[in-house]
């Protein structure tokens, strides 16, 4: 039953996202197109974090690092006149994956608070690295001269095309994530979160599976970073700031850890709240904070868990 | 005579001033059920943890099937056929019973870097898991989430997970702990059938279970093995009675 409710809600959500450009065009409010596209980009980042945080129990507090790496992997080639998305986007994922491999290989030897602190420290190192590189604009970052070029009908300069590219990637990430989580690989990662001693006793060495999940999450978040660079047409070290890592984590927790649609719902809720409330007061997080506390206290499975009912971690 | 399946020599583990395992020698032959008994704090669980690879001994050698496994970690020992159950029930609480066992099967079915096929529909994992669940008497409870199983059922599930790894040696740490009389009898019956096909090292407080199941008994007190012998010898030994059996009865 609960799974049917979830499936219907998920399909309805996808349909609603697909309809946004049509509605925005009809209302002549292109701003909404921009907003929802931004929401979906952060949803991809949040889904990638949920893979390790929700399913793997790895509380990475430095996930924005990959957002930044992905963004720079678009902006830096563009600075040197290379605008091909076929090069930029795989580069974003590749470099993010490599960074995640190094960060994960070191951080995953720790656990608990130490893991949180080490992942945070790595992300802050990259943040300050970004600030220190003057050729890439240092503190100010740099403008993106033009969006990634793919050729043919895929022209990201067209806001509608760009929107559907992001939507397609979000759906692809969700579909792939769903496969991975329910495959043997995902079972090991989830089992190691559920009970590590037991997982080791039956013969699993969780480290390499966790590391692989960590790298996958980094690569996907790198892709989100490439999208974000195209979205803002601007790249700054601020993409990697620890508050940004916190934002992504809040999206996951708000929406529902260890669920598929949860991080998407969390990204929607977070960015819409930011948008609506920040028009009203710059201290909009005064509202967000108590809301987050309520969710953590009364809806452990987040907004999505509260809507769809049932315990999703098992599914 | 062939070498014993499990051979422990000079095993020693110290926690600060406490010597939890003090120069322990122990053998378990192929097909044998060896019970380790002793009062609380005698170091039985510490011994099991060193045999399973969860704890590194300070000194001594553990040989399993002729191989020195002292330096191997728990997953590596599991791969060689050592399976353990825990004194405090340890299952994947948020997974159904069948998934718990299927995971144990999976751990011994090659690497798990498989990202596409759903494990929940993988007959190579589900079928053997279902058989093992039936073997321990949980066939009807396969789809129940492990965390909501009754205590006795969770203990059975632990045995099932150990069995699903196709072990050569079962290390059972107080499988009867916290069980009622009826559940205990059921567990004794289950272990009685398992002992025909498996080598077992059993740590247990329940003396009925120990004398019903053990081929040999080792008595531990303050980290030392003070006596090893047949159930009859142990029952008759004055030293053992003084150290342990007397205060238990």
Interface residues (C-beta under 8 A of the other chain):
Chain A: X179 X180 X182 X183 X184 X185 X186 X187 X188 X190 X191 X194 X195 X197 X198 X199 X200 X201 X202 X203 X204 X205 X209 X212 X311 X313 X314
Chain B: X52 X54 X73 X74 X75 X76 X78 X79 X83 X84 X86 X90 X91 X92 X93 X94 X95 X96 X99 X102 X103 X104 X106 X107 X108 X112 X113 X114 X115 X116 X117 X118 X119 X120 X122 X125 X145 X161 X162 X164 X165
